Amino acid sequence: MDRSSPMAKTYRGIVLLVIVLMPLSYFGFRTSYWDFFPRFGGVGWEVHFHLLTIAAWLVMLITQAFLAAKGLIERHKRIGRLSYLLVPLIVVGFMAVTNYGQLRHKEAALLGASFFDGGAFLVFYALAIAYRRNTAYHSRYMMLTAVPFINPTLGRAIAPEVSATVELLLIISLLIAARIRKTAWQPYLVALLVLIGLTMLIVYVSVIEPSIIERLWEAVWG
């Protein structure tokens, strides 16, 4: 594949985004996870399982980008089918770690963040699968599945408001760049609308009508 082609740049973007997430994950989870290395005393299996599934997904993204860039499409497809198993495990991990955290200490507001991250990931993955025969759209939606992981990492390291802003600015930048280069920009527009929609929903249930989150918490953990 031509290294200067739009698809090659998309695959490099996937790898770069995953690489950036690695140090962010350390700083974001340092006090709650990595400081307990190597025994991880007091850290539940739910946390290990959650992080393991996310790490497996990021490794898959890099592997798939490499295989596609090398033209190994059949191998790319075979490995891609593993996502049908891995994504349900990621969902289980999201649910398990959320339950673990809420049982330890009530943080109703954290539920909003979990819905935001998990919802965005599932929407982008579903779109990537729906457009699996459209390489330009598929690769971009797969890259976008890594974006929701910025929030839990950068949000813990700095602040949730900062991480949410970074996610929005990143997608806006990708959208503008795609428009300028006259490449497939529609996935970025959809992603922007998805994040805006989820943000409005979370603001509504967390700030305008916090009783919704409170009732949900009481129904599940009360």
SVG drawing of the C-alpha trace seen along z (x, -y; Angstrom):
<svg xmlns="http://www.w3.org/2000/svg" viewBox="-36 -22 41 38">
<polyline fill="none" stroke="black" stroke-width="0.4" points="0.0,0.0 1.2,-3.5 2.4,-5.1 1.0,-8.5 -2.5,-7.1 -5.5,-8.1 -5.9,-4.6 -2.3,-4.3 -2.7,-7.5 -5.8,-6.1 -4.0,-3.0 -1.1,-5.1 -3.7,-7.1 -5.0,-4.0 -1.5,-3.0 -0.7,-6.5 -3.9,-6.8 -3.3,-3.5 0.3,-4.5 -0.8,-7.8 -3.4,-5.9 -0.7,-3.7 1.1,-6.3 -2.3,-8.0 -3.6,-4.7 -0.6,-4.6 -1.1,-8.1 -4.9,-7.8 -4.9,-4.6 -1.7,-5.0 -3.2,-5.6 -6.1,-3.2 -4.3,-0.4 -0.6,-0.6 0.6,-1.7 -0.6,1.7 1.7,3.6 2.8,6.4 0.5,7.9 -2.5,5.6 -3.8,6.1 -7.4,4.9 -8.0,4.7 -10.9,6.8 -10.8,9.3 -13.3,7.0 -10.7,4.3 -8.2,6.8 -10.8,8.3 -11.9,4.9 -8.4,3.6 -7.4,6.9 -10.3,6.8 -9.6,3.2 -5.9,4.0 -6.8,6.9 -8.9,4.6 -6.2,2.0 -3.7,4.8 -6.3,6.0 -6.6,2.5 -2.8,2.3 -2.7,5.8 -5.6,5.2 -4.1,1.9 -0.8,3.6 -2.4,6.5 -4.6,4.2 -1.6,1.9 0.4,4.9 -2.5,6.1 -3.1,9.3 -6.8,8.9 -7.8,12.5 -5.8,12.7 -7.3,9.3 -10.8,10.7 -10.1,13.9 -8.7,12.0 -11.5,9.4 -14.1,12.2 -12.6,12.5 -14.2,9.1 -17.6,10.9 -16.3,12.6 -14.1,9.8 -16.7,7.0 -19.3,8.9 -16.4,9.6 -15.6,5.8 -19.3,5.1 -19.2,7.6 -16.0,5.9 -17.7,2.5 -20.6,3.8 -18.5,5.7 -16.1,2.9 -19.0,0.4 -20.8,2.7 -17.5,3.2 -16.9,-0.5 -20.5,-1.4 -20.5,1.4 -17.3,-0.1 -18.5,-3.7 -21.6,-5.3 -20.7,-7.5 -23.9,-8.1 -22.2,-10.6 -19.7,-8.0 -22.5,-6.0 -22.9,-8.8 -19.3,-8.5 -19.6,-4.8 -22.7,-5.1 -20.9,-7.8 -17.8,-5.7 -19.5,-2.4 -22.2,-3.8 -19.8,-5.6 -17.6,-2.5 -20.6,-0.3 -22.0,-2.7 -18.6,-3.1 -18.1,0.7 -21.6,1.4 -21.0,-1.2 -17.6,0.4 -19.3,3.8 -22.2,2.4 -19.7,0.8 -17.2,3.7 -17.4,3.8 -16.7,0.1 -13.0,0.0 -12.8,-3.8 -15.7,-3.9 -14.8,-0.7 -11.3,-1.7 -12.3,-5.1 -15.0,-3.7 -12.6,-1.1 -10.1,-3.9 -12.9,-5.8 -13.5,-2.9 -10.3,-3.9 -11.5,-7.4 -13.9,-6.6 -10.9,-5.2 -9.4,-8.7 -12.1,-9.8 -11.4,-7.3 -7.6,-7.7 -7.2,-11.4 -10.3,-12.1 -8.7,-10.4 -5.2,-12.0 -6.6,-15.5 -10.4,-16.1 -13.4,-14.6 -14.2,-18.0 -10.8,-18.1 -10.9,-14.6 -14.4,-15.1 -13.2,-18.3 -10.1,-16.5 -12.3,-13.8 -14.5,-16.4 -11.6,-18.5 -9.9,-15.4 -12.9,-14.3 -13.5,-17.9 -9.8,-18.0 -10.2,-14.7 -13.4,-15.9 -11.7,-19.2 -8.6,-17.4 -10.7,-14.8 -12.7,-17.6 -9.6,-19.5 -8.0,-16.3 -11.3,-15.3 -11.3,-11.9 -14.1,-10.1 -15.3,-12.6 -18.8,-11.2 -17.7,-8.9 -16.2,-11.8 -19.3,-13.8 -21.4,-10.9 -18.9,-10.4 -19.2,-14.1 -23.0,-13.9 -22.8,-10.8 -20.6,-12.4 -22.6,-15.6 -25.8,-13.5 -24.3,-11.4 -22.9,-14.5 -26.4,-16.2 -27.9,-13.0 -25.4,-12.7 -25.7,-16.5 -29.5,-16.1 -29.5,-13.1 -26.6,-14.3 -27.2,-18.0 -30.7,-18.9 -32.5,-15.8 -30.0,-14.0 -33.0,-12.2 -32.9,-9.8 -29.3,-8.6 -30.2,-8.5 -33.3,-6.3 -31.2,-4.0 -28.6,-3.7 -31.2,-2.9 -32.8,-0.3 -29.5,1.5 -27.4,0.9 -29.7,-0.6"/>
</svg>
